[in-house]
Amino acid sequence: MAKVHVVGAGPAGSIAAMSALRHGHKVIISEDHQVAGTPENCSGLFSIDGLQSLSTFLDHRRFVLNHIHGAHIHLADQKLSVRRKRPVGSVCDRAAMDQALAARAESEGARINYGERVSDRFHADNIIGADGPLSSVARHFRFRPIRRHVATLQAFIPYRAEDPSMVEVFLSNSRFPGFFAWVIPRDEENAEFGVGAEFPDRPLEPWGRLLKMKSVRGAPHPKGAIIPIEARPQTAMRSGRRNILLAGDAAGQVKSTTGGGVIFGGNCAAIAGRHATDPKRYEMEWRFKHGTDLAMHLLIHDYLASMSDREMSAFGKRLKKLDCDSYLSRHGHMDRPTRMIGPAILLHLLKNMTGVA
């Protein structure tokens, strides 16, 4: 039995702690805030498949505010609508979900020290840094930095969506440079509005553009967050007698296309807890299981970010001509782009190019 110190009681930290406990380790968690899940700076939209992949740690159904069936995707002036009959995503109460994960880790045997900021004094020789994109654990042990980040602004705003089961996504590098804007209905009366911009661009002007586009007045002051959009080059090491692993945003285990980190970060955190004493095995396993999909998210992000609005509009027209919205409605996946590539897409393109029904 080893002793494991998890830094950060967000979803990745709590899941890493539970995983370590279930593999026979003692766990101490340090959380610099007084309550887990605060401040609430991240979206609560998750794929249902992704949430189910974390079902051994969390029953997400208790926190669902709204079911999402698809998205209206605006590529400059072109609109694609992707919809399924059954829900593909859930909008959850993110703060309550984070608090429930931390409480469950505590109930399974973890000791949580709230209000404890860790910079260099660790409670164990096995350390899991789950302390966000500006990780103090990563800095202390001199991990190579994450160089690409997105700055976001978001707020909950009274808003009546035409269809509360559909998310709106706006891609335009003239209005939302390097990222996108979104409207996520939480219920029939409210929605989360958000924008992001890749550094060195800033999100304040894009925020104003989104509000103007949606004719919103008197919006509350938005909350900001920083999101990594690339995986850290190295996420685990042995330093003397210490084993140091990074998980979640601290490792850059985030979808570059959307900034979502709970699903990939949580699954990687479970691996970190399982291999808390074996950095090499952790590094190999998470990259083998999730590295390809994360790399593909980054490729998609960079491809879209490279386009002018004119090019993006032309791209949207090509997708519509090839009926790709219907393909995505049948085969799209919010987390796993590799699942969308295979014989099905080749058959779909062949049918549309040859005019075969």
Secondary structure by P-SEA (a helix, b strand, c coil): cbbbbbccccaaaaaaaaaaaaabbbbbbbbccccccccccccccccaaaaaaacccccccccccccccccccccccbbbbbbbccccccccaaaaaaaaaaaaaaaabbbbbccccccccccccbbbcccccccaaaaaaccccccbbbbbbbbbcccccccccbbbbbbccccccccccccccccccbbbbbcccccccccaaaaaaaaaaaccccccbbbbbccccccccccccccccbbbbbcccccccccccccccaaaaaaaaaaaaaacccaaaaaaaaaaccaaaaaaaaaaaaaaaaccaaaaaaaaaaaaaaaaaaaaacccccccccccccaaaaaaaaaaaaccc
